[in-house]
Amino acid sequence: MKNLFFSALSLVAVSSAATLTVVHAQTQPNAFTVTGTVVKATPGSYVYLETNSQPTRTLDSVKVDANKSFTMTRPVANGGEVLVLNVGGGQKMALLVEGNEKLSVKADGYVMDAKTGQHGTATVTGSKNMEYYAKLDALRTGMEAKISDWNKQVAVATEKKDTKRIEQIEQDYTVAQNDVVNKIKAMLPDMGASLVSLFALNFIDINTDFDTYDQLAQRFQKEKPDSPNAKALIGRVARIKGVMVGSEAPEIALSDTTGAVVPLSSLRGKYVLLDFWASWCGPCRSENPNVVRMYDKYKDKGFAIYSVSLDKDKESWVRAIRNDRLTWTHVSDLKYWQSEAAQKYGVQGIPATFLLDKDGKIIAKNLRGPALEQKLEEILK
């Protein structure tokens, strides 16, 4: 059964499409101001402004006055930042700032009760970034409520072995998830070249909606070409364009388990499955028996596999190859997610596969299981 967990990020998080940095200058013309009220605050308690990173770092703080209010002004790094406002040492909210905003906060200062699940409430207004951020948050929480109910229904249906009900719930989930994505895509044109538009991309799969990413990257390139936050997106889109179906596969030349360098191009003349995986990747290991079966079936018909591991421990990598009986070409630079090959191919998750023809051109992407077998049967019959 499909995993019914909706893959929305916590909304106090930096978009993977953006690289946001913090400046330390005390004065800057594009500073933002945030003014707020904390309903349950004790006069003299503090409001903290923190980095959106792990570990969190405090950038500034201010005392709540006798009227339970506070005001804080802070410079903004070029291109904007995602910061965290920590009210009363527990209730947190994200601030997406690009400079010159006058934000208004109303918070109750209440932290979630672990026993009851009750959350505090807070609103941040005063900019387009925060307006759309609130809309994204509403879509996320609405979806989470549905998923909580569906998971309960799945548990009941599983006990009753009611496969039809489970299939219906999966269909309902897919429809609801697509609805959320479509709503976000409809907002993107008005979001413009902004921080919140970069954040919104976290809800959209680049593999199935590349055009959405491409259009936003082009908009940033035109309107804010120097934005540090957009450069990661622009670069990622450019890399993926280079590995689209029909493109020549970029060269990879990494060391195998013996230390010998093996170029991907050395397999020209065969159909090649370029497979990104790792010993620590559960879904990769689960798929390996299918890949072994297909390799054994087609290896004498002009089919080869070139596996790139995102491992960082050689012993674990070699042991997984041996235990899973993977008898084809294996290479790695043991750099984990910093793997040069993975970055060159825009790999953001594994397993990830690219099927190459005899001339080294990409003819399909992310085929697994029956879909891969069907494609191999078609080209190698």
SVG drawing of the C-alpha trace seen along z (x, -y; Angstrom):
<svg xmlns="http://www.w3.org/2000/svg" viewBox="-14 -53 57 67">
<polyline fill="none" stroke="black" stroke-width="0.4" points="0.0,0.0 1.1,-3.5 2.5,-5.7 -0.3,-8.2 2.0,-10.7 1.8,-14.0 5.3,-15.3 4.8,-18.9 7.6,-20.4 7.2,-22.1 6.5,-25.7 9.3,-26.8 11.9,-25.6 14.1,-26.9 13.1,-25.9 15.5,-23.4 15.4,-25.6 16.9,-28.5 20.1,-29.1 19.4,-31.8 22.2,-33.5 22.2,-35.8 24.0,-39.1 25.5,-40.5 25.7,-44.2 24.0,-46.4 22.7,-49.0 21.4,-48.4 18.9,-50.4 16.5,-47.4 15.9,-46.6 12.5,-45.1 10.5,-45.9 8.2,-43.5 5.7,-44.8 3.5,-42.5 1.4,-41.5 1.8,-38.4 -1.5,-37.8 -0.3,-35.5 3.2,-37.0 4.5,-38.1 5.8,-41.6 9.6,-41.4 9.7,-38.1 11.6,-38.0 10.9,-37.6 13.8,-36.1 14.7,-36.3 16.5,-33.2 18.2,-31.6 16.2,-29.0 19.0,-26.4 20.1,-23.5 21.4,-24.3 19.3,-27.4 21.2,-30.6 19.7,-33.7 20.2,-36.9 18.4,-39.4 16.0,-39.7 13.7,-42.2 11.7,-42.5 7.9,-42.4 6.6,-45.6 3.9,-46.2 1.3,-46.2 2.5,-42.8 3.9,-44.3 7.3,-44.4 9.0,-46.0 12.2,-44.8 14.1,-46.1 16.7,-44.0 18.8,-44.3 18.1,-41.8 20.7,-40.1 20.7,-40.6 17.9,-38.6 16.0,-38.1 16.0,-35.6 13.8,-33.1 14.0,-33.8 12.2,-32.4 10.4,-34.5 10.4,-32.7 7.7,-34.1 8.1,-33.3 10.7,-30.7 8.5,-28.2 5.9,-29.4 7.6,-29.8 6.6,-31.3 8.5,-31.9 9.3,-35.3 10.0,-35.6 11.6,-39.0 13.2,-40.7 13.6,-44.2 11.6,-47.3 8.6,-45.3 6.6,-46.4 5.2,-43.2 2.5,-42.9 2.3,-39.8 -0.5,-38.7 0.4,-35.6 -1.2,-34.0 2.2,-32.8 0.8,-29.3 3.0,-26.3 1.4,-23.0 0.1,-20.8 1.6,-17.3 -1.3,-15.7 -4.2,-17.4 -2.5,-18.2 -3.8,-21.8 -1.7,-24.4 -1.2,-28.1 -2.3,-30.5 -0.4,-33.3 -0.8,-35.5 1.8,-37.5 0.6,-40.1 2.1,-43.0 3.7,-41.6 2.9,-39.4 5.4,-36.8 3.5,-36.4 0.1,-36.5 0.9,-33.6 2.9,-31.8 -0.3,-31.7 -2.2,-30.2 0.4,-27.5 0.2,-26.8 -3.6,-26.5 -3.3,-24.0 -0.7,-22.0 -2.8,-21.8 -5.9,-20.9 -4.2,-18.1 -2.7,-16.8 -6.2,-16.7 -7.4,-14.6 -4.4,-12.3 -4.9,-11.7 -8.5,-10.5 -7.4,-8.4 -4.7,-6.7 -7.3,-5.7 -9.6,-4.3 -6.7,-2.4 -5.9,-0.8 -9.6,0.4 -9.7,1.5 -6.4,3.4 -7.8,5.4 -10.9,6.2 -8.7,7.0 -10.9,4.6 -8.6,4.0 -11.3,2.1 -11.6,-0.5 -7.8,-0.9 -7.6,-1.5 -10.4,-4.1 -8.6,-5.9 -5.4,-5.9 -7.3,-7.4 -8.8,-10.0 -5.4,-10.9 -4.0,-11.3 -6.9,-13.5 -6.5,-15.7 -2.7,-15.9 -3.1,-16.9 -5.7,-19.5 -3.2,-21.1 -0.5,-21.2 -2.8,-22.7 -3.9,-25.4 -0.2,-26.3 0.6,-26.4 -2.3,-28.8 -0.8,-31.1 2.7,-31.1 2.2,-33.8 1.1,-36.3 3.8,-35.3 6.3,-36.5 10.0,-36.3 9.8,-36.2 10.9,-34.1 7.5,-32.5 7.5,-31.3 10.8,-29.5 9.3,-28.0 6.2,-26.9 8.3,-24.7 8.8,-22.4 5.2,-21.2 5.8,-20.5 7.7,-17.5 10.3,-18.7 10.2,-15.3 6.5,-15.6 6.3,-19.4 9.6,-20.5 8.0,-23.3 6.8,-25.0 10.4,-25.1 11.7,-26.2 9.2,-29.1 10.0,-30.3 13.8,-30.1 13.3,-32.1 11.3,-34.7 14.1,-35.1 16.7,-35.2 14.9,-38.1 13.7,-40.0 16.3,-39.2 19.3,-37.7 21.6,-38.5 19.4,-37.0 21.6,-34.6 18.4,-32.7 17.4,-32.1 20.9,-30.9 20.4,-27.4 17.1,-27.1 18.5,-28.5 21.5,-26.1 19.3,-23.1 17.0,-23.7 20.0,-24.2 21.5,-20.8 18.2,-19.0 17.8,-20.4 21.2,-18.9 19.8,-15.4 16.4,-15.6 15.3,-12.7 17.0,-13.2 20.1,-14.8 23.5,-13.2 24.3,-11.8 27.1,-13.8 30.3,-11.9 31.0,-10.3 34.4,-8.9 34.6,-7.6 36.5,-4.8 35.2,-1.3 35.6,0.8 39.2,1.6 40.2,-2.0 40.2,-1.8 38.5,-4.7 35.7,-3.5 34.1,-6.1 30.4,-5.8 31.3,-6.2 33.3,-2.9 29.9,-1.2 29.0,-2.8 27.5,-0.4 25.2,1.1 21.9,-0.1 22.9,-1.3 20.9,-1.7 22.6,-4.5 21.5,-3.8 22.0,-6.1 21.7,-4.3 23.3,-3.7 23.7,-0.9 21.7,-2.9 18.8,-3.5 15.9,-1.2 13.9,-1.6 17.1,-1.1 17.8,2.2 14.2,3.3 14.4,2.7 17.7,4.5 16.3,8.0 14.2,6.8 17.2,5.1 19.3,8.3 16.6,10.3 16.4,7.9 20.2,7.8 20.4,11.5 17.7,11.6 19.1,9.0 22.9,8.8 23.6,11.0 21.4,8.9 23.4,5.7 22.3,4.4 24.6,3.1 24.3,1.3 26.5,-1.5 25.7,-2.0 26.8,-5.2 26.7,-4.9 26.0,-7.9 27.6,-6.0 30.3,-7.6 31.6,-4.4 33.4,-2.0 32.9,1.1 29.1,0.6 29.0,0.0 31.1,3.1 29.1,5.3 25.8,4.2 27.1,5.0 28.1,8.5 25.0,9.2 22.6,8.1 24.6,10.0 25.0,6.9 27.5,8.2 27.7,5.2 29.8,2.0 29.9,0.0 31.5,-3.4 31.5,-6.0 33.5,-9.0 32.1,-8.3 30.9,-11.8 27.3,-11.1 24.9,-13.8 27.9,-15.8 28.6,-13.2 29.8,-15.0 27.9,-12.7 24.6,-13.1 25.0,-16.9 25.8,-16.8 22.6,-14.8 20.4,-16.9 19.7,-13.9 17.7,-15.0 16.5,-11.6 17.3,-7.9 16.8,-5.5 17.1,-7.5 17.7,-6.0 18.5,-7.1 18.3,-4.7 20.8,-5.4 20.9,-4.1 23.9,-2.7 25.1,-6.3 24.9,-7.5 21.7,-9.5 19.1,-9.5 15.9,-7.7 14.0,-7.3 14.3,-8.4 13.3,-6.8 12.0,-3.5 11.7,-0.8 10.0,2.6 7.5,3.5 8.0,0.2 11.8,0.8 11.2,4.4 8.7,3.3 11.1,0.7 13.9,3.2 11.7,5.7 10.8,3.1 14.3,2.0 16.1,5.3 13.6,7.7"/>
</svg>
